[in-house]
Amino acid sequence: MKKILIPVIAFVFLLSSCAEEKKKINESIVEIPSDSVSVEVEKPKVSFYQYEDAPEYPDAILELFTPLGNQVFKPGKVPFEFNIKNYPFEEQGDKNFKLFNILNGGDPTGFYAPIFQRELTEGSYRVVAYLVDKDGLALKNFGNYVDRDFQVGDSRPFPYSAEPYLALNYPRNQQRYAPGEEVIIDFLVVGGDMQLDGLLVEVQANDFSYQVDHMAPILISNLPAGVYQVEVSLKRNSGNDLDGPFSQVNKTIIVE
């Protein structure tokens, strides 16, 4: 699996440089357990938080013309055709990906054009496509993203479910972070509204956990060096898990 590191580092440092101008919300500070051997140096506290920020391109529209819902394709090259409105998709000289696709909860893949093909084997697929802002974070207003189920080869559709589910833009699997770098959990709740539907997103990074009811990037600062299993789950306010196959996403990250 390819590691997408350079654009990640770029937007993380850009986001960090602007942090002083933004207001932190939903902050939770976690004490790191002390070692059995007493030490003089105080360990930094792990902090989870979001930023209060106005979204970019609130009127951007992403439409998906192909595939159609539950359309069936032969194994091989599957066509995708999008239409993009109210968004600077083809700015001259801009080499950053602005359109991303997630297939079946995997890592996102970026595209430079709204019409392309993907080599796919037999199976049932759910695509979530979305636009991103200048920092590479997913746009989260209604119309900024779209989802669709389709099949390749002799495969059955996913069982019908009206439950909302997650799409995870960041982190990417096996993503590496430099010491002191913020970890960003950038997610979309697809097919539901967190407030109206009484939903929570819970992040578990090894022994550290955090919950929010607001769809905005979650930042984690001061994670100690190590390998972390990051589990992002969509739950009811009651704490009950959702039943859908994409209500939980797991990624491994490394803090160096």
Beta strands, then each sheet from edge to edge (+ up, - down):
strand 1: 23-30
strand 2: 46-52
strand 3: 61-66
strand 4: 71-73
strand 5: 76-85
strand 6: 99-103
strand 7: 109-111
strand 8: 115-120
strand 9: 123-131
strand 10: 145-152
strand 11: 165-170
strand 12: 175-177
strand 13: 183-190
strand 14: 199-205
strand 15: 208-212
strand 16: 218-221
strand 17: 226-236
strand 18: 248-255
sheet 1: 1+ 2- 16+ 13- 11+
sheet 2: 3+ 5- 8+
sheet 3: 4+ 10+ 9- 6+ 7-
sheet 4: 12+ 18+ 17- 14+ 15-
end
